[in-house]
């Protein structure tokens, strides 16, 4: 793997560089150097939305943040993009094509590194033993020991993994509602919530209404939209919803346990970093997750990832790259990483 030409040292940036972080709904871009600047905007994920819109948003965000920092595009020597669009190595290479095109159009000629959006999360703390876990629409679990030993679990999207995430929880909630409505399952308040969520007219079978509501071009985010209803039902004491939330928390713990044990830090009280709306917003699921993680890992700390915390994200990238990128070799074994030169 080719290493970037520029070397970053802790606390010192010999040249201005760009940091891009993108998830399912938001994108953060920053210029790091003598004059920092950070902006955020809508999703630039080319795999889940319109490619043309994503390109335009990324171009506008990068152009705006360069202007805000008063940095010339020609002076940038590194662009580090950690993005949800880089879910696999092939996807990372495709997103690198998009980034390279946008950067070149702005006049940037620099090294480009594209990797998973998990990287800023798992490197945002300065501990040597870290477990990071995302529970949003999907789930991803990553752990490292001294940035040299890495492990990853889940993150293969909603058809293949993502157990314990929003889509998974919502799907089971909708199935429970249908089973209850047609006599195959236990009675549950999720029936009424599903009717309200899908705007089912009176007299229309719930299964028919839900069928029309979820079988659309991009069902993942639509289905995941029912997850808050499941959480609300659990908060109100609905037995079926409570059981679904407990099962989701168990799946979350399975992912945490898997990566912690693979890098041999499960007994070392590692730092735990939570990200994603289901893990960081107060709810019965968050409470169940934190209880299980404490019981299993006895972590040194459980913190919530703050995507607006530029200093923490920058520090993590610098830790990865300060020695010329040697730590990237271990990272590449478990997460997508592609490096190229924008010319």
ZIWO-V782457 format. One record per residue. RES is the residue in one letter. PHI is phi in radians with two decimals (* if undefined). Layout:
RES|PHI + RES|PHI
This chain:
X|* + X|-1.23 + X|-1.64 + X|-1.12 + X|-1.19 + X|-1.39 + X|-2.01 + X|-1.77 + X|-2.04 + X|-0.93 + X|1.41 + X|-2.41 + X|-2.08 + X|-1.26 + X|-2.78 + X|-1.27 + X|-2.45 + X|-1.86 + X|-2.12 + X|-2.14 + X|-2.29 + X|-2.36 + X|-2.04 + X|-1.30 + X|-2.21 + X|-2.30 + X|-2.33 + X|-2.04 + X|-2.23 + X|-2.58 + X|-1.84 + X|-2.04 + X|2.94 + X|-1.11 + X|-2.21 + X|-1.48 + X|-2.68 + X|-2.45 + X|-2.37 + X|-2.33 + X|-2.77 + X|-1.24 + X|-1.01 + X|-2.06 + X|-1.41 + X|-1.31 + X|-1.62 + X|-2.03 + X|-2.46 + X|-1.17 + X|-1.10 + X|-1.14 + X|-1.15 + X|-1.10 + X|-1.09 + X|-1.10 + X|-1.11 + X|-1.13 + X|-1.08 + X|-1.16 + X|-1.10 + X|-1.16 + X|-1.08 + X|-1.20 + X|-1.27 + X|-1.08 + X|-1.15 + X|-1.11 + X|-1.49 + X|1.16 + X|-1.85 + X|-1.32 + X|-1.00 + X|-1.17 + X|-1.52 + X|-1.28 + X|-2.05 + X|-2.59 + X|-2.21 + X|-2.00 + X|-1.99 + X|-1.91 + X|-2.47 + X|-1.14 + X|-1.25 + X|-1.78 + X|-1.27 + X|-2.28 + X|-1.08 + X|-1.11 + X|-1.12 + X|-1.10 + X|-1.17 + X|-1.20 + X|-1.19 + X|-1.08 + X|-1.03 + X|-1.11 + X|-1.06 + X|-1.09 + X|-1.10 + X|-1.15 + X|-1.09 + X|-1.07 + X|-1.13 + X|-1.49 + X|1.64 + X|-1.48 + X|-2.17 + X|-2.70 + X|-1.25 + X|-2.17 + X|-2.05 + X|-2.09 + X|-2.63 + X|-1.24 + X|-1.25 + X|-1.28 + X|-1.08 + X|-1.09 + X|-1.24 + X|-1.26 + X|-1.77 + X|-1.24 + X|-1.69 + X|-1.76 + X|-1.28 + X|-1.55 + X|-2.30 + X|-2.37 + X|-2.06 + X|-2.05 + X|-2.45 + X|-1.85 + X|-2.31 + X|-2.16 + X|-1.06 + X|-2.15 + X|-2.33 + X|-2.51 + X|-2.25 + X|-2.40 + X|-2.37 + X|-2.46 + X|-2.11 + X|1.01 + X|1.02 + X|-1.96 + X|-2.05 + X|-2.23 + X|-2.56 + X|-2.46 + X|-2.48 + X|1.09 + X|1.47 + X|-1.72 + X|1.26 + X|-1.24 + X|-1.40 + X|-1.96 + X|-2.71 + X|1.17 + X|-1.04 + X|1.57 + X|-1.59 + X|-1.10 + X|-1.09 + X|-1.08 + X|-1.12 + X|-1.15 + X|-1.04 + X|-1.16 + X|-1.15 + X|-1.17 + X|-1.12 + X|-1.11 + X|-1.14 + X|-1.16 + X|-1.07 + X|-1.19 + X|-1.27 + X|-1.85 + X|1.59 + X|-1.61 + X|-2.34 + X|-1.20 + X|-1.10 + X|-2.73 + X|-1.18 + X|-1.13 + X|-1.08 + X|-1.11 + X|-1.16 + X|-1.19 + X|-1.10 + X|-1.15 + X|-1.08 + X|-1.61 + X|0.95 + X|-1.22 + X|-1.15 + X|-1.02 + X|1.54 + X|-1.66 + X|-0.99 + X|-1.04 + X|-1.06 + X|-1.17 + X|-1.12 + X|-1.19 + X|-0.99 + X|-1.17 + X|-1.40 + X|-1.78 + X|-1.49 + X|-2.25 + X|-1.04 + X|-2.20 + X|-1.27 + X|-0.99 + X|-1.25 + X|-1.12 + X|-1.06 + X|-1.02 + X|-1.13 + X|-1.49 + X|-1.00 + X|-1.03 + X|-1.17 + X|-1.14 + X|-1.12 + X|-1.12 + X|-1.12 + X|-1.13 + X|-1.09 + X|-1.49 + X|1.58 + X|-1.13 + X|-1.06 + X|-1.15 + X|-1.14 + X|-1.04 + X|-1.11 + X|-1.17 + X|-1.14 + X|-1.09 + X|-1.15 + X|-1.12 + X|-1.13 + X|-1.10 + X|-1.10 + X|-1.05 + X|-1.12 + X|-1.01 + X|-1.15 + X|-1.05 + X|-1.08 + X|-1.04 + X|-1.32 + X|-1.11 + X|-1.29 + X|-1.13 + X|-1.81 + X|1.04 + X|-2.16 + X|-1.06 + X|-1.78 + X|-1.81 + X|0.85 + X|-1.21 + X|-1.31 + X|-2.06 + X|-2.07 + X|-1.79 + X|-2.49 + X|1.64 + X|-1.09 + X|-1.26 + X|-1.68 + X|-2.00 + X|-1.71 + X|-0.99 + X|-2.93 + X|-1.03 + X|-1.22 + X|-1.02 + X|-1.07 + X|-1.16 + X|-1.10 + X|-1.10 + X|-1.08 + X|-1.17 + X|-1.12 + X|-1.09 + X|-1.16 + X|-1.48 + X|-1.75 + X|0.79 + X|-1.16 + X|-1.09 + X|-2.85 + X|-2.06 + X|-2.15 + X|-1.71 + X|-1.18 + X|-1.99 + X|-1.11 + X|-1.45 + X|-1.41 + X|-1.10 + X|-1.04 + X|-1.18 + X|-1.15 + X|-1.08 + X|-1.03 + X|-1.14 + X|-1.12 + X|-1.08 + X|-1.06 + X|-1.23 + X|-1.90 + X|-1.13 + X|-1.75 + X|1.61 + X|1.74 + X|-1.07 + X|-1.15 + X|-1.14 + X|-1.12 + X|-1.19 + X|-1.09 + X|-1.13 + X|-1.21 + X|-2.17 + X|-2.26 + X|-1.12 + X|-2.51 + X|-2.34 + X|-2.23 + X|-2.64 + X|-1.87 + X|-1.51 + X|-2.13
